[in-house]
Amino acid sequence: MDTHSLMAVSPIDGRYSGKTEPLKEYFSEFALIRYRIRVEIEYFIALCDIPLPQLADFDHCDFEKLRDIYRNITPEEAMRVKEIEKITNHDVKAVEYYIKEHFQKMGLSKWSEFIHFGLTSQDINNTAEPLSLKEALENAYMPELACILSSIKNMSEEWKDIPMLARTHGQPASPTHLGKEFKVFAVRLEEQIRQFGQLSYPAKFGGATGNMNAHKVAYPEIDWISFGDKFTASLGLKRSFPTTQIDHYDNLAAIFDNLRRINTILVDMCRDIWTYISMEYFKQKVNKNEVGSSAMPHKVNPIDFENAEGNLGMANAIFTFLSMKLPISRLQRDLTDSTVIRNVGVPLAHGLIAFASLKKGLGKLILNESAIRADLAKNWAVIAEAIQTILRREGYPNPYETLKALTRTGSAIDENTLEGFISSLDISDSVKDELRAITPWSYTGY
């Protein structure tokens, strides 16, 4: 098999593999095997801690040796699981047999039948998979998002006093501050991150059809519901109960929906910054060796924001499918979730690619304040709102209609036009002076 990166089917493992490398520890086939082994081992240890009568004589000093089975496993060693799977044609059963082989080597065969005791495959899968997602998000994904948020907040602070023409419906509107517009995105992201922090990572742990039938029939005196709750909590997960054979995935869908909202905010920001660049509000730092266009040497394209937007869109398409499909399963289970959930790492990979592009793009922005000021200078008409509002305050007759007639003549409205208009108003000199003090640069609100 050719493993050259140029032979990769997906760009996340080919062109962009350098940006998605951290996710291999959580979503590769090797990672899934390791997480399954981890859940099986930790479950066995939890049974020893009860203790089950038949496990009462298991030496607790061997717990760390058991944990070393998953802590020290390598991709090469994990191939043994794949070899077993060729015989069993069952991936989770192959993991069980792999662990039993280790028990035999360690002289622990006496207790090996309590590996996977009373469980079904989904008790392992629906614990291993959310655990891998949890740790991927905590260790690889959210820290990158935090870097993006930090950059946005820094820009918001740096540019908080830069007046800028706002545009609603693409048309000149009441001026704003550039920093405030970046602050909008920062606050939106912070709120979604706050909501994300309130979500729990679900685990299904309840036997063949969710009722812990086998556990109860073997040891009816043990509170297996409490055991399941405590065991999944020890892994940082929250046990779903009651369930069918599989987790209902509703809480997992909530995580995907939240991540999709975060991506949507970033898409919105990418498009705004792309537009500001096209309006020359920003220039971009140039690498002398880079080519902007194969045909037009002068161009420096906003490719980082375009790349980010495209990858965020890819991620959102998959998040949408995952959150809509996974909670649906025929009766007590069908197998459609099994193949689908293997793709959880794909939208996160596209997210990391987007984050890398965003960080690069934000780092290349150079404020072009002269272009921003020039745009304000061409649009004195935007202070018409301020003038008519003060005239309303003063009881001036039909102020809105008066300003409407002035600003919709089709002629350019500049400082001189407004000075002539203000001078013609039948109002006190002090109010006229108040109106003259309003400029597109000062009429920016809070």
BELURUR-V46971 format. One line per field, one symbol per residue. phi: phi as a letter, one per 40 degrees, with the letter a starting at -180 (. if undefined). psi: psi as a letter, one per 20 degrees, with the letter a starting at -180 (. if undefined). burial: b if it has 16 or more other C-alpha atoms within 10 Angstrom, else e. A space follows every 50 residues. Layout:
phi->???
psi->???
burial->???
//
This chain:
phi->.cbccccccbccbbdbdccbddcccbbccccccccccdcccccdcccccd ccdcbcccccccdccccccccbcbdcccccccccccccfacccccdcccc ccdcccgbddbccccgcgcbdcccccbccccccdcccccbcccccccccc cccccdccbcbccaccbbfgbdbddbbdcccccdcccccccccccdcccb ccbbaagdbgbfdcccccbcccccccdccccccccgbbccacbccbccgc cccccccccccccccccdcdcccdcccccgcbbbdbccccbcacbbcccb ccccccccdcccccdcccdccccccdcbacfcibcccccccccdcccccc ccccccccdccccccbcbccccccccccbccccddcccccccdcgccfcc cccccccbcgccbbccdcccccccccbcccccccccccbdcccbgc
psi->pojqhijpgphhjegjhhhjghihihjrhggggghgggggghgghhhhig qqgijhjpoiiighhghhghhjqrhghihhghghhhghkoghhhgghghh ghgghjkjhhjhijpkpjrrhihggjggghghgghgghhhghhhhhgggg gghghgghkhjoqqpqopkjqprpqapghhhhhghghgghghhghhiiqq oqqpnjagkijlggghhhmiipnhghggghghhhjjrpppprrbhrqijg hhhhgghghhgghhghgggghghgghghjkhqrpppphiqpgqihnhipn qlhghggggghhggghgggggghhghipppciqrjhhghgiijhighhgh ghggggggggghiipopmhhhghhhghiliiijhggghghhghijpplgg hghghgikiiqpoahhghghgghiqmrqhhhghghhiprhhhmjb.
burial->eeeeeeeeeeebbbebbebbebbbbbbeebbbbbbbbbbbbbbbbbbbee eeeebeebeeeeeeebeebbeeeeeeebeebbebbeeeeebbbbbbbbbb eebeeeeeeebbebbbebbbbbbbbbbbbbbbbbebbeebbeebbeebbe bbbbbbeebbebbbbbeeeeebbbbbbbbbbbbbbbeebeebbeebeeeb bbbbbbbbbbbbbebeeeeeeeebbeebbbbbeeebbbbbbebbbbbbbb bbbbbbbbbbbbbbbbbebbeebbeebeebbbbbeeeeeeebeeeeeeeb ebebbbbbbbbbbbbbebbeebbebbbebeeeeeeebeeebeebbbbbbb bbbbbbbbbebbebbebeeeebbebbbbbbbbbbbebbeebeeeebeebb eebeebbeeeeebebeebeeebeeeeeeeeebeebeebbbbebbee
//
